[in-house]
Amino acid sequence: PTFSNILETGFTLIRQYGRDSAPVMIRLLEKLTELTKKVRNKESLEAIEKQVSMIMNSCEKFFPENEDIQDARDWYRQARDSIKQENSSN
């Protein structure tokens, strides 16, 4: 299995089941942000970016509270910034 397969297996079901739970989705974004600092290749970073984007789409679609959406956006930005930083150092 590739990193992408492992990531998809580990995060997709949680993302789908927890899509309307701010604590679950924000924690996924937080953990993916941390994970960007551990991987060293472009394919892995692309897999993380895909998950981060899908999570953010769900947050904007299913979160009823603007404050929760803003918290998710903050983590989304941190994840994207970390991905860009890691991409530029590779």
Gaussian input, Z-matrix of N, CA and C with variables (Angstrom, degrees):
# hf/3-21g

backbone

0 1
 N
 C     1     B1
 C     2     B2     1     A1
 N     3     B3     2     A2     1     D1
 C     4     B4     3     A3     2     D2
 C     5     B5     4     A4     3     D3
 N     6     B6     5     A5     4     D4
 C     7     B7     6     A6     5     D5
 C     8     B8     7     A7     6     D6
 N     9     B9     8     A8     7     D7
 C    10    B10     9     A9     8     D8
 C    11    B11    10    A10     9     D9
 N    12    B12    11    A11    10    D10
 C    13    B13    12    A12    11    D11
 C    14    B14    13    A13    12    D12
 N    15    B15    14    A14    13    D13
 C    16    B16    15    A15    14    D14
 C    17    B17    16    A16    15    D15
 N    18    B18    17    A17    16    D16
 C    19    B19    18    A18    17    D17
 C    20    B20    19    A19    18    D18
 N    21    B21    20    A20    19    D19
 C    22    B22    21    A21    20    D20
 C    23    B23    22    A22    21    D21
 N    24    B24    23    A23    22    D22
 C    25    B25    24    A24    23    D23
 C    26    B26    25    A25    24    D24
 N    27    B27    26    A26    25    D25
 C    28    B28    27    A27    26    D26
 C    29    B29    28    A28    27    D27
 N    30    B30    29    A29    28    D28
 C    31    B31    30    A30    29    D29
 C    32    B32    31    A31    30    D30
 N    33    B33    32    A32    31    D31
 C    34    B34    33    A33    32    D32
 C    35    B35    34    A34    33    D33
 N    36    B36    35    A35    34    D34
 C    37    B37    36    A36    35    D35
 C    38    B38    37    A37    36    D36
 N    39    B39    38    A38    37    D37
 C    40    B40    39    A39    38    D38
 C    41    B41    40    A40    39    D39
 N    42    B42    41    A41    40    D40
 C    43    B43    42    A42    41    D41
 C    44    B44    43    A43    42    D42
 N    45    B45    44    A44    43    D43
 C    46    B46    45    A45    44    D44
 C    47    B47    46    A46    45    D45
 N    48    B48    47    A47    46    D46
 C    49    B49    48    A48    47    D47
 C    50    B50    49    A49    48    D48
 N    51    B51    50    A50    49    D49
 C    52    B52    51    A51    50    D50
 C    53    B53    52    A52    51    D51
 N    54    B54    53    A53    52    D52
 C    55    B55    54    A54    53    D53
 C    56    B56    55    A55    54    D54
 N    57    B57    56    A56    55    D55
 C    58    B58    57    A57    56    D56
 C    59    B59    58    A58    57    D57
 N    60    B60    59    A59    58    D58
 C    61    B61    60    A60    59    D59
 C    62    B62    61    A61    60    D60
 N    63    B63    62    A62    61    D61
 C    64    B64    63    A63    62    D62
 C    65    B65    64    A64    63    D63
 N    66    B66    65    A65    64    D64
 C    67    B67    66    A66    65    D65
 C    68    B68    67    A67    66    D66
 N    69    B69    68    A68    67    D67
 C    70    B70    69    A69    68    D68
 C    71    B71    70    A70    69    D69
 N    72    B72    71    A71    70    D70
 C    73    B73    72    A72    71    D71
 C    74    B74    73    A73    72    D72
 N    75    B75    74    A74    73    D73
 C    76    B76    75    A75    74    D74
 C    77    B77    76    A76    75    D75
 N    78    B78    77    A77    76    D76
 C    79    B79    78    A78    77    D77
 C    80    B80    79    A79    78    D78
 N    81    B81    80    A80    79    D79
 C    82    B82    81    A81    80    D80
 C    83    B83    82    A82    81    D81
 N    84    B84    83    A83    82    D82
 C    85    B85    84    A84    83    D83
 C    86    B86    85    A85    84    D84
 N    87    B87    86    A86    85    D85
 C    88    B88    87    A87    86    D86
 C    89    B89    88    A88    87    D87
 N    90    B90    89    A89    88    D88
 C    91    B91    90    A90    89    D89
 C    92    B92    91    A91    90    D90
 N    93    B93    92    A92    91    D91
 C    94    B94    93    A93    92    D92
 C    95    B95    94    A94    93    D93
 N    96    B96    95    A95    94    D94
 C    97    B97    96    A96    95    D95
 C    98    B98    97    A97    96    D96
 N    99    B99    98    A98    97    D97
 C   100   B100    99    A99    98    D98
 C   101   B101   100   A100    99    D99
 N   102   B102   101   A101   100   D100
 C   103   B103   102   A102   101   D101
 C   104   B104   103   A103   102   D102
 N   105   B105   104   A104   103   D103
 C   106   B106   105   A105   104   D104
 C   107   B107   106   A106   105   D105
 N   108   B108   107   A107   106   D106
 C   109   B109   108   A108   107   D107
 C   110   B110   109   A109   108   D108
 N   111   B111   110   A110   109   D109
 C   112   B112   111   A111   110   D110
 C   113   B113   112   A112   111   D111
 N   114   B114   113   A113   112   D112
 C   115   B115   114   A114   113   D113
 C   116   B116   115   A115   114   D114
 N   117   B117   116   A116   115   D115
 C   118   B118   117   A117   116   D116
 C   119   B119   118   A118   117   D117
 N   120   B120   119   A119   118   D118
 C   121   B121   120   A120   119   D119
 C   122   B122   121   A121   120   D120
 N   123   B123   122   A122   121   D121
 C   124   B124   123   A123   122   D122
 C   125   B125   124   A124   123   D123
 N   126   B126   125   A125   124   D124
 C   127   B127   126   A126   125   D125
 C   128   B128   127   A127   126   D126
 N   129   B129   128   A128   127   D127
 C   130   B130   129   A129   128   D128
 C   131   B131   130   A130   129   D129
 N   132   B132   131   A131   130   D130
 C   133   B133   132   A132   131   D131
 C   134   B134   133   A133   132   D132
 N   135   B135   134   A134   133   D133
 C   136   B136   135   A135   134   D134
 C   137   B137   136   A136   135   D135
 N   138   B138   137   A137   136   D136
 C   139   B139   138   A138   137   D137
 C   140   B140   139   A139   138   D138
 N   141   B141   140   A140   139   D139
 C   142   B142   141   A141   140   D140
 C   143   B143   142   A142   141   D141
 N   144   B144   143   A143   142   D142
 C   145   B145   144   A144   143   D143
 C   146   B146   145   A145   144   D144
 N   147   B147   146   A146   145   D145
 C   148   B148   147   A147   146   D146
 C   149   B149   148   A148   147   D147
 N   150   B150   149   A149   148   D148
 C   151   B151   150   A150   149   D149
 C   152   B152   151   A151   150   D150
 N   153   B153   152   A152   151   D151
 C   154   B154   153   A153   152   D152
 C   155   B155   154   A154   153   D153
 N   156   B156   155   A155   154   D154
 C   157   B157   156   A156   155   D155
 C   158   B158   157   A157   156   D156
 N   159   B159   158   A158   157   D157
 C   160   B160   159   A159   158   D158
 C   161   B161   160   A160   159   D159
 N   162   B162   161   A161   160   D160
 C   163   B163   162   A162   161   D161
 C   164   B164   163   A163   162   D162
 N   165   B165   164   A164   163   D163
 C   166   B166   165   A165   164   D164
 C   167   B167   166   A166   165   D165
 N   168   B168   167   A167   166   D166
 C   169   B169   168   A168   167   D167
 C   170   B170   169   A169   168   D168
 N   171   B171   170   A170   169   D169
 C   172   B172   171   A171   170   D170
 C   173   B173   172   A172   171   D171
 N   174   B174   173   A173   172   D172
 C   175   B175   174   A174   173   D173
 C   176   B176   175   A175   174   D174
 N   177   B177   176   A176   175   D175
 C   178   B178   177   A177   176   D176
 C   179   B179   178   A178   177   D177
 N   180   B180   179   A179   178   D178
 C   181   B181   180   A180   179   D179
 C   182   B182   181   A181   180   D180
 N   183   B183   182   A182   181   D181
 C   184   B184   183   A183   182   D182
 C   185   B185   184   A184   183   D183
 N   186   B186   185   A185   184   D184
 C   187   B187   186   A186   185   D185
 C   188   B188   187   A187   186   D186
 N   189   B189   188   A188   187   D187
 C   190   B190   189   A189   188   D188
 C   191   B191   190   A190   189   D189
 N   192   B192   191   A191   190   D190
 C   193   B193   192   A192   191   D191
 C   194   B194   193   A193   192   D192
 N   195   B195   194   A194   193   D193
 C   196   B196   195   A195   194   D194
 C   197   B197   196   A196   195   D195
 N   198   B198   197   A197   196   D196
 C   199   B199   198   A198   197   D197
 C   200   B200   199   A199   198   D198
 N   201   B201   200   A200   199   D199
 C   202   B202   201   A201   200   D200
 C   203   B203   202   A202   201   D201
 N   204   B204   203   A203   202   D202
 C   205   B205   204   A204   203   D203
 C   206   B206   205   A205   204   D204
 N   207   B207   206   A206   205   D205
 C   208   B208   207   A207   206   D206
 C   209   B209   208   A208   207   D207
 N   210   B210   209   A209   208   D208
 C   211   B211   210   A210   209   D209
 C   212   B212   211   A211   210   D210
 N   213   B213   212   A212   211   D211
 C   214   B214   213   A213   212   D212
 C   215   B215   214   A214   213   D213
 N   216   B216   215   A215   214   D214
 C   217   B217   216   A216   215   D215
 C   218   B218   217   A217   216   D216
 N   219   B219   218   A218   217   D217
 C   220   B220   219   A219   218   D218
 C   221   B221   220   A220   219   D219
 N   222   B222   221   A221   220   D220
 C   223   B223   222   A222   221   D221
 C   224   B224   223   A223   222   D222
 N   225   B225   224   A224   223   D223
 C   226   B226   225   A225   224   D224
 C   227   B227   226   A226   225   D225
 N   228   B228   227   A227   226   D226
 C   229   B229   228   A228   227   D227
 C   230   B230   229   A229   228   D228
 N   231   B231   230   A230   229   D229
 C   232   B232   231   A231   230   D230
 C   233   B233   232   A232   231   D231
 N   234   B234   233   A233   232   D232
 C   235   B235   234   A234   233   D233
 C   236   B236   235   A235   234   D234
 N   237   B237   236   A236   235   D235
 C   238   B238   237   A237   236   D236
 C   239   B239   238   A238   237   D237
 N   240   B240   239   A239   238   D238
 C   241   B241   240   A240   239   D239
 C   242   B242   241   A241   240   D240
 N   243   B243   242   A242   241   D241
 C   244   B244   243   A243   242   D242
 C   245   B245   244   A244   243   D243
 N   246   B246   245   A245   244   D244
 C   247   B247   246   A246   245   D245
 C   248   B248   247   A247   246   D246
 N   249   B249   248   A248   247   D247
 C   250   B250   249   A249   248   D248
 C   251   B251   250   A250   249   D249
 N   252   B252   251   A251   250   D250
 C   253   B253   252   A252   251   D251
 C   254   B254   253   A253   252   D252
 N   255   B255   254   A254   253   D253
 C   256   B256   255   A255   254   D254
 C   257   B257   256   A256   255   D255
 N   258   B258   257   A257   256   D256
 C   259   B259   258   A258   257   D257
 C   260   B260   259   A259   258   D258
 N   261   B261   260   A260   259   D259
 C   262   B262   261   A261   260   D260
 C   263   B263   262   A262   261   D261
 N   264   B264   263   A263   262   D262
 C   265   B265   264   A264   263   D263
 C   266   B266   265   A265   264   D264
 N   267   B267   266   A266   265   D265
 C   268   B268   267   A267   266   D266
 C   269   B269   268   A268   267   D267

   B1=1.4631
   B2=1.5297
   B3=1.2963
   B4=1.4590
   B5=1.5260
   B6=1.3210
   B7=1.4622
   B8=1.5213
   B9=1.3238
   B10=1.4581
   B11=1.5280
   B12=1.3296
   B13=1.4695
   B14=1.5256
   B15=1.3101
   B16=1.4623
   B17=1.5266
   B18=1.3169
   B19=1.4590
   B20=1.5247
   B21=1.3163
   B22=1.4608
   B23=1.5282
   B24=1.3149
   B25=1.4609
   B26=1.5263
   B27=1.3105
   B28=1.4553
   B29=1.5149
   B30=1.3242
   B31=1.4587
   B32=1.5275
   B33=1.3163
   B34=1.4602
   B35=1.5246
   B36=1.3184
   B37=1.4653
   B38=1.5221
   B39=1.3222
   B40=1.4652
   B41=1.5222
   B42=1.3343
   B43=1.4645
   B44=1.5255
   B45=1.3131
   B46=1.4602
   B47=1.5272
   B48=1.3079
   B49=1.4556
   B50=1.5331
   B51=1.3216
   B52=1.4615
   B53=1.5126
   B54=1.3197
   B55=1.4694
   B56=1.5192
   B57=1.3300
   B58=1.4624
   B59=1.5296
   B60=1.3294
   B61=1.4591
   B62=1.5285
   B63=1.3256
   B64=1.4660
   B65=1.5281
   B66=1.3392
   B67=1.4657
   B68=1.5291
   B69=1.3185
   B70=1.4670
   B71=1.5219
   B72=1.3131
   B73=1.4628
   B74=1.5291
   B75=1.3177
   B76=1.4613
   B77=1.5296
   B78=1.3187
   B79=1.4673
   B80=1.5301
   B81=1.3342
   B82=1.4664
   B83=1.5248
   B84=1.3364
   B85=1.4671
   B86=1.5252
   B87=1.3186
   B88=1.4656
   B89=1.5315
   B90=1.3189
   B91=1.4666
   B92=1.5278
   B93=1.3227
   B94=1.4631
   B95=1.5258
   B96=1.3265
   B97=1.4641
   B98=1.5265
   B99=1.3197
   B100=1.4642
   B101=1.5270
   B102=1.3100
   B103=1.4627
   B104=1.5261
   B105=1.3313
   B106=1.4724
   B107=1.5261
   B108=1.3134
   B109=1.4668
   B110=1.5243
   B111=1.3278
   B112=1.4669
   B113=1.5264
   B114=1.3214
   B115=1.4697
   B116=1.5213
   B117=1.3202
   B118=1.4603
   B119=1.5230
   B120=1.3205
   B121=1.4629
   B122=1.5238
   B123=1.3024
   B124=1.4576
   B125=1.5231
   B126=1.3272
   B127=1.4603
   B128=1.5274
   B129=1.3109
   B130=1.4632
   B131=1.5198
   B132=1.3269
   B133=1.4631
   B134=1.5242
   B135=1.3277
   B136=1.4656
   B137=1.5240
   B138=1.3221
   B139=1.4639
   B140=1.5274
   B141=1.3266
   B142=1.4652
   B143=1.5209
   B144=1.3185
   B145=1.4636
   B146=1.5293
   B147=1.3158
   B148=1.4665
   B149=1.5275
   B150=1.3264
   B151=1.4637
   B152=1.5288
   B153=1.3235
   B154=1.4659
   B155=1.5318
   B156=1.3139
   B157=1.4688
   B158=1.5232
   B159=1.3201
   B160=1.4677
   B161=1.5273
   B162=1.3165
   B163=1.4626
   B164=1.5207
   B165=1.3297
   B166=1.4603
   B167=1.5227
   B168=1.3153
   B169=1.4669
   B170=1.5245
   B171=1.3155
   B172=1.4651
   B173=1.5221
   B174=1.3177
   B175=1.4657
   B176=1.5241
   B177=1.3135
   B178=1.4647
   B179=1.5242
   B180=1.2997
   B181=1.4615
   B182=1.5270
   B183=1.3350
   B184=1.4605
   B185=1.5261
   B186=1.3320
   B187=1.4663
   B188=1.5252
   B189=1.3303
   B190=1.4622
   B191=1.5375
   B192=1.3232
   B193=1.4690
   B194=1.5233
   B195=1.3291
   B196=1.4651
   B197=1.5253
   B198=1.3223
   B199=1.4670
   B200=1.5352
   B201=1.3202
   B202=1.4660
   B203=1.5257
   B204=1.3149
   B205=1.4692
   B206=1.5242
   B207=1.3293
   B208=1.4637
   B209=1.5257
   B210=1.3234
   B211=1.4689
   B212=1.5270
   B213=1.3271
   B214=1.4678
   B215=1.5238
   B216=1.3217
   B217=1.4729
   B218=1.5207
   B219=1.3296
   B220=1.4669
   B221=1.5314
   B222=1.3262
   B223=1.4673
   B224=1.5201
   B225=1.3248
   B226=1.4674
   B227=1.5273
   B228=1.3412
   B229=1.4623
   B230=1.5298
   B231=1.3222
   B232=1.4680
   B233=1.5264
   B234=1.3250
   B235=1.4682
   B236=1.5178
   B237=1.3291
   B238=1.4661
   B239=1.5230
   B240=1.3349
   B241=1.4647
   B242=1.5301
   B243=1.3102
   B244=1.4588
   B245=1.5292
   B246=1.3214
   B247=1.4671
   B248=1.5265
   B249=1.3245
   B250=1.4711
   B251=1.5241
   B252=1.3188
   B253=1.4623
   B254=1.5302
   B255=1.3121
   B256=1.4637
   B257=1.5260
   B258=1.3362
   B259=1.4697
   B260=1.5221
   B261=1.3310
   B262=1.4634
   B263=1.5295
   B264=1.3298
   B265=1.4661
   B266=1.5310
   B267=1.3241
   B268=1.4845
   B269=1.4978
   A1=111.18
   A2=114.71
   A3=120.68
   A4=110.05
   A5=115.66
   A6=120.68
   A7=109.73
   A8=116.76
   A9=121.80
   A10=111.46
   A11=117.07
   A12=121.02
   A13=111.58
   A14=115.71
   A15=120.35
   A16=110.25
   A17=116.47
   A18=121.12
   A19=110.58
   A20=116.28
   A21=120.57
   A22=110.86
   A23=116.68
   A24=120.54
   A25=111.03
   A26=116.61
   A27=121.05
   A28=115.27
   A29=117.46
   A30=120.07
   A31=114.68
   A32=118.88
   A33=120.53
   A34=112.91
   A35=118.07
   A36=119.50
   A37=112.01
   A38=116.83
   A39=120.10
   A40=109.52
   A41=116.76
   A42=120.76
   A43=111.02
   A44=116.76
   A45=120.15
   A46=111.65
   A47=117.22
   A48=120.95
   A49=111.66
   A50=117.08
   A51=120.93
   A52=114.70
   A53=117.18
   A54=121.17
   A55=115.25
   A56=118.59
   A57=119.44
   A58=112.32
   A59=116.53
   A60=121.75
   A61=109.70
   A62=115.49
   A63=119.95
   A64=112.26
   A65=119.61
   A66=118.21
   A67=113.33
   A68=117.08
   A69=120.60
   A70=110.51
   A71=116.68
   A72=120.50
   A73=111.71
   A74=116.70
   A75=119.92
   A76=110.16
   A77=116.92
   A78=120.18
   A79=110.85
   A80=117.80
   A81=120.41
   A82=110.69
   A83=116.35
   A84=119.86
   A85=110.86
   A86=116.01
   A87=120.54
   A88=110.80
   A89=117.19
   A90=120.75
   A91=111.86
   A92=117.26
   A93=119.72
   A94=110.62
   A95=116.88
   A96=120.85
   A97=109.70
   A98=117.02
   A99=120.69
   A100=111.15
   A101=116.43
   A102=121.19
   A103=112.16
   A104=117.24
   A105=119.45
   A106=111.36
   A107=116.62
   A108=120.54
   A109=112.49
   A110=116.68
   A111=121.36
   A112=113.22
   A113=117.29
   A114=119.71
   A115=109.71
   A116=115.77
   A117=119.57
   A118=114.39
   A119=118.05
   A120=116.87
   A121=111.34
   A122=114.20
   A123=121.68
   A124=112.38
   A125=117.99
   A126=121.36
   A127=111.44
   A128=116.90
   A129=120.92
   A130=110.98
   A131=116.54
   A132=119.99
   A133=111.14
   A134=117.41
   A135=120.61
   A136=111.07
   A137=117.28
   A138=120.99
   A139=110.78
   A140=116.41
   A141=120.48
   A142=109.82
   A143=116.85
   A144=120.67
   A145=111.16
   A146=117.19
   A147=121.27
   A148=110.41
   A149=116.83
   A150=120.36
   A151=111.36
   A152=116.28
   A153=121.05
   A154=110.34
   A155=117.12
   A156=121.16
   A157=111.39
   A158=117.21
   A159=119.92
   A160=111.08
   A161=116.69
   A162=120.24
   A163=110.13
   A164=117.09
   A165=119.81
   A166=111.15
   A167=118.01
   A168=120.73
   A169=110.85
   A170=116.96
   A171=120.68
   A172=111.44
   A173=117.09
   A174=120.65
   A175=110.80
   A176=116.29
   A177=119.61
   A178=111.84
   A179=116.82
   A180=120.80
   A181=112.56
   A182=117.94
   A183=120.53
   A184=116.10
   A185=119.10
   A186=119.25
   A187=109.87
   A188=117.95
   A189=119.61
   A190=113.62
   A191=117.40
   A192=120.81
   A193=111.45
   A194=115.67
   A195=120.84
   A196=112.40
   A197=116.84
   A198=120.17
   A199=110.79
   A200=116.42
   A201=119.98
   A202=111.07
   A203=116.28
   A204=120.28
   A205=109.71
   A206=116.78
   A207=120.32
   A208=111.44
   A209=117.20
   A210=120.06
   A211=110.73
   A212=116.30
   A213=120.41
   A214=110.39
   A215=117.25
   A216=120.54
   A217=111.34
   A218=116.50
   A219=119.98
   A220=110.70
   A221=116.82
   A222=120.04
   A223=111.33
   A224=116.48
   A225=120.93
   A226=110.13
   A227=116.19
   A228=120.23
   A229=111.22
   A230=115.57
   A231=118.82
   A232=111.22
   A233=116.03
   A234=119.84
   A235=110.69
   A236=116.85
   A237=120.54
   A238=111.01
   A239=117.03
   A240=120.53
   A241=111.03
   A242=116.23
   A243=120.51
   A244=111.10
   A245=117.02
   A246=121.33
   A247=109.93
   A248=116.67
   A249=120.27
   A250=110.84
   A251=116.20
   A252=120.48
   A253=110.59
   A254=117.36
   A255=120.39
   A256=111.27
   A257=117.33
   A258=120.60
   A259=111.27
   A260=116.54
   A261=119.64
   A262=112.19
   A263=116.80
   A264=119.02
   A265=112.32
   A266=116.73
   A267=120.21
   A268=111.67
   D1=145.48
   D2=177.92
   D3=-87.38
   D4=167.43
   D5=175.37
   D6=-57.41
   D7=-42.11
   D8=179.72
   D9=-59.33
   D10=-43.25
   D11=178.13
   D12=-63.25
   D13=-44.08
   D14=-179.96
   D15=-64.14
   D16=-44.24
   D17=179.53
   D18=-62.02
   D19=-45.49
   D20=-179.98
   D21=-62.23
   D22=-44.39
   D23=179.14
   D24=-62.11
   D25=-41.56
   D26=-176.50
   D27=-75.31
   D28=-29.57
   D29=-172.52
   D30=-109.51
   D31=-27.73
   D32=-172.33
   D33=-62.82
   D34=-49.52
   D35=-178.92
   D36=-63.13
   D37=-39.69
   D38=178.00
   D39=-64.99
   D40=-43.92
   D41=179.12
   D42=-60.90
   D43=-44.52
   D44=-178.13
   D45=-68.14
   D46=-44.99
   D47=-177.92
   D48=-71.82
   D49=-36.75
   D50=-176.26
   D51=-95.87
   D52=15.31
   D53=-171.74
   D54=-55.52
   D55=-27.55
   D56=179.91
   D57=-105.95
   D58=15.30
   D59=178.29
   D60=-108.51
   D61=108.64
   D62=-179.00
   D63=-57.20
   D64=-46.54
   D65=-179.30
   D66=-60.36
   D67=-39.38
   D68=-179.34
   D69=-67.00
   D70=-49.41
   D71=-175.34
   D72=-67.81
   D73=-40.38
   D74=179.11
   D75=-65.93
   D76=-37.93
   D77=177.11
   D78=-64.68
   D79=-38.76
   D80=175.88
   D81=-60.43
   D82=-44.50
   D83=178.39
   D84=-62.30
   D85=-41.69
   D86=179.10
   D87=-61.24
   D88=-46.72
   D89=-178.19
   D90=-67.88
   D91=-37.29
   D92=177.01
   D93=-66.46
   D94=-36.10
   D95=176.31
   D96=-61.55
   D97=-45.16
   D98=177.52
   D99=-62.88
   D100=-37.84
   D101=-178.10
   D102=-65.55
   D103=-30.31
   D104=179.79
   D105=-60.06
   D106=-27.87
   D107=-178.42
   D108=-80.74
   D109=-7.08
   D110=-177.61
   D111=-103.84
   D112=-19.52
   D113=-177.49
   D114=-97.10
   D115=155.28
   D116=-173.49
   D117=-127.86
   D118=7.96
   D119=-179.70
   D120=-128.26
   D121=156.15
   D122=-173.87
   D123=-62.06
   D124=-40.14
   D125=-178.56
   D126=-62.00
   D127=-40.61
   D128=178.70
   D129=-67.22
   D130=-42.12
   D131=177.52
   D132=-63.81
   D133=-37.15
   D134=176.77
   D135=-64.90
   D136=-38.19
   D137=177.73
   D138=-64.66
   D139=-40.43
   D140=177.03
   D141=-65.61
   D142=-44.22
   D143=-179.90
   D144=-59.67
   D145=-39.19
   D146=177.89
   D147=-61.31
   D148=-46.66
   D149=179.45
   D150=-63.75
   D151=-43.87
   D152=-179.90
   D153=-59.52
   D154=-42.98
   D155=179.94
   D156=-65.24
   D157=-42.62
   D158=179.07
   D159=-65.12
   D160=-39.65
   D161=178.06
   D162=-62.94
   D163=-46.13
   D164=-179.05
   D165=-63.63
   D166=-39.62
   D167=176.53
   D168=-58.73
   D169=-43.41
   D170=178.38
   D171=-65.30
   D172=-41.15
   D173=178.97
   D174=-58.81
   D175=-47.27
   D176=-178.42
   D177=-67.99
   D178=-28.14
   D179=-178.63
   D180=-83.02
   D181=-37.84
   D182=-169.28
   D183=-110.05
   D184=-16.12
   D185=-179.22
   D186=-77.68
   D187=126.94
   D188=179.52
   D189=-81.66
   D190=-22.43
   D191=-174.51
   D192=-101.12
   D193=129.75
   D194=179.53
   D195=-60.99
   D196=-35.78
   D197=-179.75
   D198=-63.40
   D199=-39.37
   D200=177.20
   D201=-66.59
   D202=-40.10
   D203=177.38
   D204=-62.07
   D205=-41.55
   D206=179.50
   D207=-64.73
   D208=-41.53
   D209=176.33
   D210=-59.83
   D211=-43.20
   D212=178.28
   D213=-63.61
   D214=-41.66
   D215=178.55
   D216=-61.46
   D217=-39.16
   D218=178.32
   D219=-61.08
   D220=-45.94
   D221=178.00
   D222=-67.45
   D223=-36.69
   D224=177.50
   D225=-59.98
   D226=-45.31
   D227=178.74
   D228=-62.62
   D229=-42.75
   D230=178.70
   D231=-61.53
   D232=-41.61
   D233=178.45
   D234=-63.47
   D235=-47.12
   D236=-179.39
   D237=-62.85
   D238=-41.98
   D239=178.07
   D240=-62.17
   D241=-41.60
   D242=179.36
   D243=-65.57
   D244=-39.66
   D245=177.24
   D246=-62.68
   D247=-45.50
   D248=178.91
   D249=-61.47
   D250=-43.19
   D251=-179.52
   D252=-63.11
   D253=-45.13
   D254=179.62
   D255=-66.85
   D256=-37.73
   D257=177.41
   D258=-62.62
   D259=-39.22
   D260=-177.72
   D261=-73.83
   D262=-23.11
   D263=179.67
   D264=-88.89
   D265=-7.07
   D266=179.41
   D267=-95.55

